[in-house]
Every structure is written in C-alpha cells, then in structure tokens.
Amino acid sequence: MTSHTFVHQGPLTGAINVPGDKSISHRSLMFAGLAVGRSTIHGLLEGEDVLSTAAAMRAFGAQITRGDDGTWTVDGVGVGSLLEPRQALDMGNSGTSTRLLMGLVASHPITATFIGDASLSGRPMKRVIDPLSLMGASFEASAGGTLPLMLRGASPAVPITYRLPVASAQVKSAVLLAGLNTPGITRVIEPVPTRDHTERMLTGFGVKLEVGAENGEAVIGIHGEAELRPMDVVVPGDPSSAAFFMVAASIVPGSDLTIRNVGLNPTRAGLLQVLRQMGADIEEVDAREVGGEPVADLRVRHAQLSGIDVDPAIAPAMIDEFPVLFVAAALASGTTRTTGLEELRVKESDRLATMAAALQLAGARVEEHEDGLTIHGTGDDPLTGTPEGANVATRLDHRIAMSMAVAGLVSRNGVSVDDTSPINTSFPTFMGLLDEAAR
C-alpha cells in the first residue's frame, strides 16, 4: 500500500495531456484483434485494466506489440477464428474487459475461464450471463453469478432481441460483440442512452450496424458473421480522467488550466454539462472530430460554483464522474442533491458510502441516501477537517483515491489517502500531472 497526503497548493496552471480514453482503448484492442490484417493504435491508455484486455486478446490468437514510440500494432485473428486460451484469463480489476470479452467468447466454439482480483470478483456478472445464455452460451459461475467463471461459447449462437434491464454500456456491448459471430441480426433495445463507443468504433472497422428508434427507445441491430477490416485508431484523452482536473481547476482559486485533446462524446460529457450548470468556467478550444469521436481542448478557470439538483437522467453520461462531482459540490455555495445513483453502490466500491465517509472526514457536510448524496457546500471556503488532517479509506477504488486527492487541494489540514496504488488501473500519470499543474 502506498499512502500519500494531499494538501493545499497553488493554482493549477499551464497545459496538460490526460491519458487515452479507457473505454475506447479497451475496444480498439478487441476490435483490431478481431480484424483481418494489421491495425495501429495511437494514444492507447497503458493502465493495468487495458493491459488485461491486451493479454486476453493475445491468448485468443491476436498478435499485439508496442513500439518504442508508444504506437501499438495489432495483427488480428479474425471473427470466428478465436483460439481457446490455454489458461484462465486474469482480468485484474477490469469490469469492462470481463463483460465485453465474455460477449466475444459467447458466439465462438471455445471455452474460457475468467478470473480477477478481490474487487472484481465481487462485481455482478449475471447482467451479461443472462442475455449471453439466451444466445446459447453456457456458464459455470461462482455463487451470486460472479468471477471466477467458466464460459462455453455456442457455435452457431442464436440471434436475440434483448431489452436492457439496466442502463449499461458494458451489457449492450457484450451482446453486440456476441452478435459479431452470430448468423442473422442481433438487436439490443436501449431504454436509456449509454456510451456509444462500441457502435462508433465497430462502424469504423466496417461492421454493418443499424441504429433506429421504437417507442422512444433506441434499437441497435448488428449484422452477424461480420468481417472487420483493419484501421488506424487515434484514442482521444479520457473525459473521466480529465474530470479530476476540470473539478480541481474549478475549485482551486487562481487556476487557469488547459486540458488538451479531451474526448467529448455526448454520452460521456455529463460532468461538463453539470459543472457548467453550477457556474464553472470551461471553454472548448479547437473542437474537432477524431476517428468518429468529438474532441476539444478544455480551458478551465476557477469559478465560484453554486449547488444544484442534478437531473438523474444525466447519470449514465457521467456515472464514473460522480465521486469528483461530490468534491465540487462540497466547495459550492448552497446545496447539491443527487438521486438515481443506486448503480454507484456496485462499482469498484460502494461509491456513495465511501465518498460520504471520506468527505465527512475532510470536513464536508454530507447526507447519504439510498440513491444519492445531499451535500451542503462551503461557498469556496477551504474544507476544515480535524487538525491532524483526514485519513481516508479508498477501499481499493481508483476514482475515490483521485477524488479525495482533489479534495486535499482545497483542504486546510490536508487529506491522506490510504492507498494510491489503485490509481494505476486507470490513470498512471495522475500524481505527476497534479504536481506539474500545481507548481
């Protein structure tokens, strides 16, 4: 365990680059690994979660190498030609890798065993087991439908029309990926929009997708027995990583920070919208499109934020950003209320309970409810916890660790994070960038 104390420093200034988008990095390795021919990937996030995906795709037969300049080269194995892995696939802490790769295996005539760390082994997999079972895959999972689990793919799998019972891009993607090697058209009905990186990138790789609407709900159809053609992928900066610096520069007085090359996919830009509703000063500079994804540089200046009632409908577009939004709310003037966030209780940790406890230790006024938090802000005054500073338990959750690091920047007596090592799962350069921006 690596503990670290974060304390009030100067304003955040200059320009930084955040690592590549995690969701897009996972998918670029998977889809390039399914294409026939050679793809290249620039700007891949090289965190532990994404490296778990790379290792799994190698086990399925793709050839994946990293050049000295950070460009990754992938020679794909082809849809329908996945090899059976020789040993269990260790997914580490990555829920995305696990759920998407389960979809991939489900329509191939192979058996794969998925294992993960203690945190991942507690996360619900039944939400993907159910639709993939309907397509013909069979499972032997641990009690409660968790890892370790063994999956036997079906060949041929059966196309289904599946209505998502929970708003989950991972479940949607798992079904669509299973549909790649399934004869006919596999459809997903999506009552609430979720991140659409899978649809955008599969289209780029040449897969035939149809997105329509029925009764106000999105219907996504994928044509099976697809052939992916190789492509060159440029991964935009991760908006979930940029989030920590957007909030930090908004709440640390005197800040004027530019975050370069941030992906602004509308299904992911919820935090930007909410911070602006609270009065944040965030300017989009040089807006452009890269590989089917909207991108811009974000210039963020300190502003006095005001508390708001956050519309629960925006939750899917910022589900990972709520921990750091709670920090912004703690410094706002007035009260911020969030609801409809039950999903946060089954993330890497119970993020509602963990953040409520951590912020209270740091001196924030927080009330925890079943489906959200109510936070009474300080009106830009620094957080005043106990004189010896707050010692925060992060529960091995990378987003809690980074959110409370940001809280430390506006805390009189500092915030000690019990373990910063989980940050490496998604944002290995976080600590260095924080030092650089606050110099």
N, C-alpha and C positions, 0 to 999 in steps of 0.2 A: 504494500500500500504506500502511496506517495501523497502525503498531506501537504497542503500549501495554504498560506494565509494571503488573502487579497485585501488590500487597503486602499484608501482614497489616494488617488494620484492626480496628476494634472489633466487638462483636457485631452481628448483624443483628436489628433490632427494628422494630416498627410493623406496618403492613399494606400490602400491595402488590397491584396487579392485573396479571396477566400477559396478554399479547395473546391474541386469539381463537385457537381451535384451528385448526391449519393444514389438517389433513385435512378437517375439517368446512367450513372456509372455501372450499377448492377445490370441494367437492361442491355447496355452496349456490349458487355462481355457475353451475356447469354445469347443475344441475337446474332452477334458476329460469330459466336461459336456454333450457331445453327446454320449459318450461311454456307454456301459452297464457294470457296475461294478465299482471298485474303482481304481482311478489313484492317484499318488502323483506327486507333482511338487516341485523341489528344486531350489532355486536361483531366484524365481519369483520377478520381479520388483514391488515394492509396492508403485508405484506412483498413483496419482489420476486417470489417464486415465485407467490404468489396473484395478483399483478397480471399475471403472464404468462397465467394462466388467464382473467382478465377480458378481456385484449386478444384472446385467441383466440376467446372466445365472441362478442365484438363482430364479429370477422372472419366468424363463421358467421351473423351477422344479428341477434343479440340486442341490445337497447338497454340499456346499463348506465350509470347515473350515480351519483355520490356526492354526498350532501347535505352542507352545511356542518357538520351535527351528527354526521357520521360514519355516517349511515344510507345504505345503498346501495339503489337501486331498479333492478329488472330487469324489462324487458318482454320476455317470452320469444318465441322464434321458432317453437316447436312441433316435436315429434318428427316426422321425415320432411321437414321444411322447411328444413334447414340450407343456407345459401348456400355456394358454393365460395369459399374465401378467395382474394383477388386476389394475395396474395404469401405467401412462406414464413412459417410460424408460428414465431416465436422464443420458445423455451421457457426461455431463460436457463439456470438451474441446476436446474430443477424436474422431477425424475423423475415425480412424481405427475401433474403437468399432462400430461406427454407420454404416459404409458401410458394414463391414463383417456381423454384426447381421441382417442387412436388407436382406442380401443374405440368411441367415439361416431361417428367418421367411417366405421368399417368397414361399417356397415349403411346408409349413405346414398350416393346416386349422385353422389358428388363426389370430387375428388382434392385432397389436401392434402400439403404438404411441411413436415416438422418439422425445425427446426434448433435448436442450443443451444450453450452455452459449452463450453470445452475439457473441463471436468469431466463435464458431462452427456453429451458426445459420446463419452466412454469407457465409458458405462454400458450394461449388457446390455439390449437390446430384443427379442431373439429370444424371450424368455419370453412376450411378448404377440403377436409376429408369428405364432408357431406356432398358437395357438388361433384368432386372427382370420383366418388363411389358411384354416383348416378351414371357417370360416363363409362364405368366398367372397371375402374382400378380397385384393387383390394388392399386393405391396410391392417397391420397389427401395430397398434399404438399403445403407449403406456396408459395407465388409469387416467381418466379425465381427458383423453384424446390429446396427450402431449408427447414431446420427444422423451426418450428415443422412440422412433417409429420405423417400421419397415413398410415399403410401398411396392406392390407388384403392379406394373403397368398393364394395360389392356391393349391388345392389338387384334383386330381393329377396335378402337374406342367408339363409343356411341355419341353422336352429337346431341346436345341438350339445349333447351332454352332455360336459363337459370335466372331467377329474380333474386337480387342480393338482399338478404335479410338484414345485414348491417352495412353501413357505408364503409367500404374497404376497397381501396385500390389494389391491395395485395390479393384479395379473393377474386376480384374481377380479372386481374392479370393472370392468376393461376388457371382460371377457366379458359381464358383466351389462348394461353400458351398450350394447354392440353388440346385445344381445338386445332392447333397448327398441324398435328399429325392425325387428325380425325377426319374420315371422309364426310363430305357434306358441310353444312353451315352450323357452327356452334354460336349460340346467342346468349348475351348477358343483358338483363334488364336492370337499369340502374335508377332507383327512385331518387337518390340524392347524388349530384355530381361529385366524383372524386378525381384525384390527379390522373391525367390522361397521357402520361409519358409513354405507356405501353402502346397505345393506339398511334400516337405521333411517330414513334420510332419504328414500329412494325411497318407502317406505311412507307417510311423511308427505305426500309430493307426490301420493299417490293411485294409485301403481303396485301391481298385484297381484303379490305375492311369496309363495312358499311355502317355508318352511324345515322340512325333515324330517331324518330320520337313516336311513342304511342301513349295516349292518355297523359301527356305531360311528363312522361318518363323517357330517359334515353335508352335506346336499344342498340347494342353494338353486336354486329354479326361478323364472324371471321370465316373465311373460306378455307377449308382444310386441305390436307395434303399439299401444303404450301411449299414453295421453293423460295428461300431467302437469297437475294443476291448481295454480295459484299458491299460495304460502303465505308466512307471515311467519316468518323464521328468526332465532332468537337463538343466536349462536355462543358456546359456553362457553369458558372460559380453557383454553389448550393445556397438557395434562399434560406434554408433552415440554419445554415452556418452564418450567413450574413445577418440573420435575425439578432444574434447576440451583440453584434457591433452596431446595428441600427438602434437597438434599445440603449446600449451604453453611450453612444454619441448623443442620443436624445436627452439623457438624464444627467450626464456629467457637464457642469457649467463650462462654457467657453469652447466646447467641442465644435470642430468643423472637419468631418472625416469623409473621404470618398471611398466607397467600396466598389471595386471595378468588376465588370463582367458578371453581374448577378442575373440568374435566370428568373424571369418574371412571368412564368406560366400562370394564367389566371386561376388555375385550380390549386396554385401554391401561394398566391400573393395575398392571402387573407391578412397576415400580420401588417403588411404595408398599409392596407386599407384601414385597419383598426387603429394603428398608430396615427394615421392622418386624421381620423375622426376625433382622436384625443388631442389633436393640435400639433402633431410632430411636423418638423420642417425637413421634408425629404424630397429631393428633386431628382427626377430621372434625366440623366445626361446621355446623349448619343444612343437613343433607343434603336435597336436593330434586331434582325432575326438571324439566328444561327442554327442550321440543321433542324428547321421546323419549330424551334423554341424561341420565344421573345426574350431579349436580353437588354440590359442597360447598365450604365454606371450610376450608382446612387450616392448623391451628396447629402450627408445628414448633418444638420446643425442643432445644437442644443435648443430646446424649446420647453416652455412650461406646459406640461400635459394636464389635461382635465379628465376626471373619471367619467366613464360612460357605462351603459348597459350593453354588453357585447351580444349582438344578434346570434343566437345559437345556430342559425342556418350557415354561418360562415365557418363553423368548427371544422368540417372536413378539409377546408382550404388552408388550415393553419394548425392542425391537431398537434404537431410537434413543437409549435412555437408558443403554446400557452405557458409553459414554465417561465420563459423570459418575459412574456407579456405581464405575468403576475408581478415581476420585478418593476416594470414600467409603472404598473398601477400603484405600487407601493409608494412611488415618488410623485404621483399625480396629485392635483388638488381635487378634493371630493372623492366620491365613492365609485368604484368599478365593480360591476356584478357580472359574473359569467354563469351560464346554465347550459345544460345539454351536453355535459362533458364526461358522461359515465365511461366512455372509451379510455379516458386517461387513467382509469384505475387498473387497466390490464396491459399497460405499456411495460417498459423495462423495470419500472417500479410502479407503485400506486402514486402517480404524479400529483394527484390532488392532496393526498395526506402528506406526502413527503415535502412538497413545496410549502404547504400551510405551516408545517412544523418548522421548516428551515427559515421561512420569512419571519415567523413569530420570534424565533431565537435572535434574529438580526434586528428586531425592534419594530417590525411592521405590524399593523393592526389588521388581522385576517380572521374571517369566519369561514369554516368549512361546511359545505352542504353535501348532500348525496351526489349531486351532479354538477358541482362547481364551487367557486370561491367568491366571497364578497370581500373586497379589500378597501380599506379607508386610507387614502394617501396622505403623505406628509406635506404636500404642497411645495415640493422641491427642497425641503429641508433634508439634510443627511439622515440616514437611519441611525437611531441611537439604541443599540442593544445593551448588553451588560458591559461593564467597564473592561472586562478581560476579553471582549470580543465574542462572536458567536462561533461555536464549534458545530458544524453542520454535518449530518449524516446524509450521504448522497445515495445510499442503497445501490451502489454499483451502477448508477444511471448517469450516462454521459451528459444528458441535457440538464439534469439537476445540477451537476458539478459546474457546468458552464454558466447556467443562470445565476447560481449563487456567487460565482466569481464576479459577474457583472454587479450583483448587489454589493459586493465588497468595495467596489469603486466609489460607491456613494454612502459608505458606512463610516461613522466616526471612529469606531474601535476595531474595524476590520472583520472579515468573515473567514474562518478557517474551514476549508473543505477537506473532509477526512481522507478522500482518495481521488486524485486527479487522473489516475491511470486509465479509467474507462473512457476518458475524452478521446483516446487514440482510436476508438471504434469508428468515430465519425469525423474528427477534426484534429488530426495530429499536430497541426501548426498553431493551434489556438493560443497556447501560452506565449509563444514567441511573438505572434501578431499583437497580442494585448500589450506586451512590453514595448513593442515598436510604436504602436499608435499613441501610447500614453507617455512617451518620453518627453 
